[in-house]
C-alpha cells in the first residue's frame, strides 16, 4: 500500500489514518521563526533524517534549515 502524500500539510493536522500509515517515518519542517515562517509544513518525508535531507537537497533546499521529527502513532 502506498504511503499517503503529506508534503505541504501541517504535522498536527495528520489524520489518524495518516499517522498509522506513516508511524516510524521521519518528516522535515523548516526551523520555526515568527518573522519568516508563521506556519510549519511538512517539506519531506522518509525512512530516516538522511532520506529527508536528500529530498530537500534535490529540491534545492538547505537541510540545515530544517528540523527532523519522527511520526508517532495517534494511539
Protein Blocks (a to p, Z undefined) as FASTA:
>chain_A
ZZddfehiafklpcfklmmmmgoiacddddddfklmmbccdfbdcfbfklmmmmmmmnop
afklpccdddddfZZ
